[in-house]
Amino acid sequence: MREAPWDTAGRPAVRADPSRRERIARAAISVVAERGVDGLTHRAVAAAADVPLGSTTYHFQTLDDLLEEALRHAADDNIGAIRAWESGLAPDGAFAEAMTDLVMGYVGENRSHTVVEYDLYIAALHRPALRPVSAAWDNALVEVFGRRTDPLTGRVLAGLFCGLLMQSAMADPPPSAEAIREVFRRAIEGPHTAA
């Protein structure tokens, strides 16, 4: 059996774990996915992250601190994903169709991921410290959608996108892809008038 390393004072040395803070924050996302924001506790996160309870309180004094970091990771992941999605679009492709596919992906195979991110996003309504982080996601949507249209239409599309995600995640049955596509077409192209 290997002996534990010792520090200069003769105590067992603590091993550095530079990814522990991030691991704890990502575990918080998993806990919110399973229990909702109200079910988030340091103990539940410590178990999910497989770290001692003291590690969660060492890195995050309050649950709001932990929620803020979890939301930051979720927003950063989403911002990276939306930028990757944009870079994969054809320059002259049908944007309403592409946005419809994006919504259907978020509420299809990625539905549980979308629900937890909206749980974190909605938590910002009651926790002002979370608002700048949630605004970063909104701003990224406006920026990406505005590059494909214009700044004002980008803002309209960002609002529609978020609303349709929530509606599609909660509605039973959810709106069809065709219904979503028509909403995006109207926002992008305006009403069609008979010649």
Secondary structure per residue as TSV (DSSP state, phi and psi in degrees):
chain	resnum	aa	ss	phi	psi
A	1	M	-	360.0	134.3
A	2	R	-	-78.0	141.1
A	3	E	-	-78.9	146.2
A	4	A	-	-67.6	144.7
A	5	P	-	-67.4	151.8
A	6	W	B	-120.0	148.5
A	7	D	-	-86.7	-177.9
A	8	T	T	-69.0	-17.0
A	9	A	T	-94.0	5.9
A	10	G	S	83.1	11.0
A	11	R	S	-96.1	154.6
A	12	P	B	-59.4	132.7
A	13	A	-	-75.5	142.7
A	14	V	-	-89.8	128.7
A	15	R	-	-77.1	138.2
A	16	A	-	-69.5	139.5
A	17	D	-	-136.9	79.5
A	18	P	T	-63.5	-20.2
A	19	S	T	-94.4	2.1
A	20	R	H	-60.8	-44.2
A	21	R	H	-58.8	-46.6
A	22	E	H	-65.3	-40.6
A	23	R	H	-60.4	-40.3
A	24	I	H	-65.3	-44.7
A	25	A	H	-63.0	-40.8
A	26	R	H	-70.6	-32.3
A	27	A	H	-64.6	-35.0
A	28	A	H	-60.7	-37.8
A	29	I	H	-61.2	-42.2
A	30	S	H	-63.9	-40.4
A	31	V	H	-65.2	-42.5
A	32	V	H	-63.1	-38.1
A	33	A	H	-61.8	-37.4
A	34	E	H	-83.9	-39.0
A	35	R	H	-119.2	-9.3
A	36	G	-	83.7	169.3
A	37	V	G	-61.3	-38.5
A	38	D	G	-66.6	-19.6
A	39	G	G	-92.1	4.4
A	40	L	-	-76.6	121.7
A	41	T	-	-135.6	157.2
A	42	H	H	-59.8	-39.3
A	43	R	H	-63.7	-44.8
A	44	A	H	-64.6	-39.3
A	45	V	H	-68.7	-41.4
A	46	A	H	-59.1	-42.8
A	47	A	H	-64.3	-44.0
A	48	A	H	-66.6	-33.7
A	49	A	H	-86.3	-9.6
A	50	D	T	58.2	50.1
A	51	V	S	-131.0	160.9
A	52	P	-	-63.9	149.2
A	53	L	H	-53.9	-40.0
A	54	G	H	-60.5	-25.2
A	55	S	H	-66.8	-37.1
A	56	T	H	-68.8	-41.1
A	57	T	H	-76.8	-23.9
A	58	Y	H	-68.0	-46.3
A	59	H	H	-80.8	-29.4
A	60	F	-	-137.5	102.8
A	61	Q	S	-63.2	-37.6
A	62	T	S	-123.0	163.4
A	63	L	H	-67.3	-31.5
A	64	D	H	-63.3	-39.0
A	65	D	H	-60.7	-42.8
A	66	L	H	-67.0	-43.4
A	67	L	H	-60.7	-41.4
A	68	E	H	-61.6	-43.8
A	69	E	H	-69.1	-38.7
A	70	A	H	-62.8	-45.2
A	71	L	H	-63.6	-37.9
A	72	R	H	-60.8	-44.0
A	73	H	H	-65.0	-43.5
A	74	A	H	-62.1	-44.2
A	75	A	H	-65.4	-43.2
A	76	D	H	-61.1	-41.8
A	77	D	H	-62.1	-44.4
A	78	N	H	-67.0	-40.6
A	79	I	H	-63.6	-42.6
A	80	G	H	-61.6	-40.6
A	81	A	H	-67.6	-41.1
A	82	I	H	-69.4	-34.1
A	83	R	H	-69.9	-38.5
A	84	A	H	-65.2	-40.9
A	85	W	H	-59.6	-46.2
A	86	E	H	-61.6	-41.9
A	87	S	H	-67.2	-20.5
A	88	G	T	-89.2	-3.1
A	89	L	S	-79.3	143.3
A	90	A	-	-69.0	142.3
A	91	P	T	-58.1	-34.4
A	92	D	T	-113.1	23.7
A	93	G	S	-73.4	166.2
A	94	A	-	-75.0	107.3
A	95	F	H	-70.3	-36.9
A	96	A	H	-61.9	-38.8
A	97	E	H	-66.4	-43.5
A	98	A	H	-63.7	-40.9
A	99	M	H	-67.3	-36.2
A	100	T	H	-62.6	-45.5
A	101	D	H	-60.2	-37.8
A	102	L	H	-63.3	-47.9
A	103	V	H	-59.9	-46.8
A	104	M	H	-62.7	-33.7
A	105	G	H	-67.7	-41.8
A	106	Y	H	-66.5	-32.1
A	107	V	H	-103.4	0.1
A	108	G	T	-97.3	-103.8
A	109	E	T	-67.3	-21.1
A	110	N	T	-105.2	20.8
A	111	R	H	-58.1	-46.3
A	112	S	H	-63.5	-36.6
A	113	H	H	-64.3	-42.1
A	114	T	H	-65.0	-42.4
A	115	V	H	-61.9	-45.6
A	116	V	H	-66.3	-36.9
A	117	E	H	-66.4	-36.4
A	118	Y	H	-72.4	-32.3
A	119	D	H	-58.3	-45.8
A	120	L	H	-67.2	-40.4
A	121	Y	H	-62.8	-45.2
A	122	I	H	-68.9	-27.9
A	123	A	H	-58.3	-25.5
A	124	A	T	-66.0	-19.3
A	125	L	T	-61.6	-34.5
A	126	H	T	-107.4	-5.2
A	127	R	-	-128.9	94.5
A	128	P	G	-54.7	-30.2
A	129	A	G	-63.4	-22.4
A	130	L	G	-84.1	-15.1
A	131	R	H	-63.3	-41.7
A	132	P	H	-62.0	-33.4
A	133	V	H	-70.0	-43.4
A	134	S	H	-67.6	-32.7
A	135	A	H	-65.3	-29.8
A	136	A	H	-61.3	-39.6
A	137	W	H	-65.4	-46.2
A	138	D	H	-59.2	-44.8
A	139	N	H	-64.4	-36.7
A	140	A	H	-65.5	-40.0
A	141	L	H	-62.3	-47.4
A	142	V	H	-59.5	-43.2
A	143	E	H	-62.8	-49.2
A	144	V	H	-66.4	-47.8
A	145	F	H	-69.3	-33.0
A	146	G	H	-67.7	-31.1
A	147	R	H	-66.3	-29.2
A	148	R	H	-88.0	-13.3
A	149	T	S	-131.4	-100.6
A	150	D	-	-152.7	166.2
A	151	P	H	-57.4	-42.5
A	152	L	H	-69.6	-43.9
A	153	T	H	-63.7	-35.1
A	154	G	H	-59.8	-40.5
A	155	R	H	-66.8	-41.8
A	156	V	H	-60.9	-45.9
A	157	L	H	-65.4	-36.2
A	158	A	H	-62.9	-44.0
A	159	G	H	-63.7	-43.4
A	160	L	H	-62.4	-45.3
A	161	F	H	-56.8	-50.6
A	162	C	H	-63.7	-42.5
A	163	G	H	-63.5	-43.2
A	164	L	H	-67.3	-34.4
A	165	L	H	-62.0	-48.4
A	166	M	H	-64.0	-45.0
A	167	Q	H	-61.4	-44.8
A	168	S	H	-68.2	-33.7
A	169	A	H	-72.6	-28.2
A	170	M	H	-101.0	-29.4
A	171	A	-	-71.6	145.8
A	172	D	S	-134.7	103.3
A	173	P	S	-79.9	157.6
A	174	P	-	-71.4	160.5
A	175	P	-	-59.7	148.8
A	176	S	-	-75.2	161.4
A	177	A	H	-59.9	-37.5
A	178	E	H	-65.6	-40.4
A	179	A	H	-64.2	-42.0
A	180	I	H	-64.9	-42.8
A	181	R	H	-59.2	-41.7
A	182	E	H	-65.2	-36.8
A	183	V	H	-63.4	-46.1
A	184	F	H	-64.9	-40.5
A	185	R	H	-60.5	-43.8
A	186	R	H	-62.1	-42.9
A	187	A	H	-66.2	-35.0
A	188	I	H	-84.0	-43.6
A	189	E	H	-100.7	-17.1
A	190	G	-	83.2	177.0
A	191	P	-	-69.5	145.1
A	192	H	-	-88.1	131.3
A	193	T	-	-113.6	145.9
A	194	A	-	-70.1	141.6
A	195	A	-	-73.9	360.0
